[in-house]
Amino acid sequence: MSSKQPIFSFFVVSDIQLTELDLVSQQKLASALQDMNDVNPEVEALIINGDLVNNGESKSYEIFKRIIEENPHPEQTYYTIGNHEFFKNDGNEPSIQRFLNFSNLENVYDDAMIHEYPFLFLGTESWGPIGSPTKDSAVLSEQQLNWLEEKVNALKQDNKPVFVFLHQPLPYSTYETDLEYYQNGVIQDKEVRNLLAKLKHAFLFAGHSHWDLRNPNMLVKQETTFVSTGAIYNTWGPDGEGGDTVVNSDGSQGLYVQVFHDSIQIAGRNFANKQWIQEFDHKIML
């Protein structure tokens, strides 16, 4: 953690997977919001990067909204859509519409400016085909890719970092050893990767994997800096006894990002024990 004063800061979390009957999922969301407020009650923004709810049900969204309203959170709170938002399995359009109704968005992709720094939010527009190896992958429409290209072209001469959020990661970006998992990445991997590579300082935050932030290569700096956001609901390994891949049902993790003129500081936070994750503390020079 830096001793300098940042220009601004924000939190990134993902994979709450809240449902009406799962009180643990509800409690973990509330606890994370409380801990984030304890860390910095003046934080400028919160990005919840997909898998807000576990089953895509309207009732789950209602409970999610109530917990957000009952707990401290930044006025600037943004959402992206994940694969679990489609799990009601009544079609892409109804699933997307429930998410849009909750988030007050017109599309699953959007942008914002925070302290004159650009934020781009992307999202899958399809779930399936059901039963295929890629059913949980992100599928971006041609319209969304064209929108992203326009945004990139407008920003590519700027020296400021661009913060991009998509629930599913690009294949072979972070924690590259898990080859099977990356079958459920982003279908338009090459298109997205090539577009972001045009930016001088692009950061792509992705959830979906639930990998514990103590694992290696949870932040990988290539032409784009790829960052894994952990998970609120549970995390996968290490177990502290050799790093075996196990489910940690007590795991609840996310990121605290501080923006400086010459660098970006990204720290991992364990919301379960209210401590910083020593293995995930990165300073990226600009």
LINUR-V31633 format. One record per helix or strand of 3 or more residues. SS is the DSSP state (H for helix, E for strand). FROM is the first residue (numbers start at 1). LEN is the number of residues. Records with the same first field share a line. If there is no record, write none. Layout:
SS=FROM-LEN / FROM-LEN
This chain:
E=8-6 / 45-5 / 76-5 / 110-5 / 117-5 / 162-4 / 202-5 / 219-3 / 225-4 / 253-7 / 263-8 / 275-11
H=23-17 / 58-13 / 84-3 / 92-12 / 142-14 / 181-4 / 189-8
